[in-house]
Amino acid sequence: MERRVIITGVPGVGKTTVIEGALKRLEPEGIRYNPINFGTFMFDMASKEGIVSDRDQMRRLDRPVQKELQKRAAELISRIGGNVIVDTHCSIKTPNGYLPGLPDWVIDGIRPDTLILVETDEDQILGRRLKDLTRIRDMEGSGAIAEHQQFNRSISAAIATRTGCTVKFVRNQNHLLEQAIEEMTSALR
Ligand code: AP5
């Protein structure tokens, strides 16, 4: 049976790191997923059209432009078959407030069986953002990061109620990456 899994987490929580670790662990068992980064689909379109030059500019685009890119990315992703992981966001923090990352037109295209939220303590996320010099991260305090994680939990509950998908929380704590990868691996088996 094909599986369709959405994996989310606030920027810098380490979702991509945990996904990569889990996929390596599943390979010898013959379990394969097509990992899709939603932001990369949006960025490829936006950069070809000369709208942005780095992925961190996307959340500052006008809301209608972000929504249009989001719709087009969802349309492309909806056509991909097999076991699929979509690495994305329940919500995106924009200058005008939270933009839903998984509105109906995205969820209806992805048709998830499971929604996984990668989380950890806010101060750890703040520390990772400060260390990651490859990205232009929004600077915010740990209270704001806590609010964002809480908001994402509310969104995940609403999606589960509407679609019947399961919701799993994976904690990715400092010095405990292996544990997070193991939890993610089990969820993807
Ligand atoms: P995206 O590329 O998903 O941006 P992001 O959230 O910033 O994702 P990252 O991959 O940078 O963070 P991550 O949490 O995966 O962390 P990482 O593994 O790198 O999206 C880009 C943009 O696309 C969005 O901003 C938005 O504009 C747009 N977009 C996406 N989906 C959308 C949607 N549905 N609708 C509308 N717009 C959308 O790790 C971070 C750091 O932490 C690394 O340095 C890593 O080494 C370290 N680390 C990880 N785990 C640990 C650990 N256990 N201990 C210590 N350090 C750790």
Residues whose N, C-alpha, C, O or C-beta is under 5 A from the ligand:
A	BS01	AP5	G9 V10 P11 G12 V13 G14 K15 T16 T17 F38 G39 R55 M58 R59 Q70 D87 T88 H89 I92 P100 G101 L102 R128 D132 N172 Q173 N174 H175 L176 L177
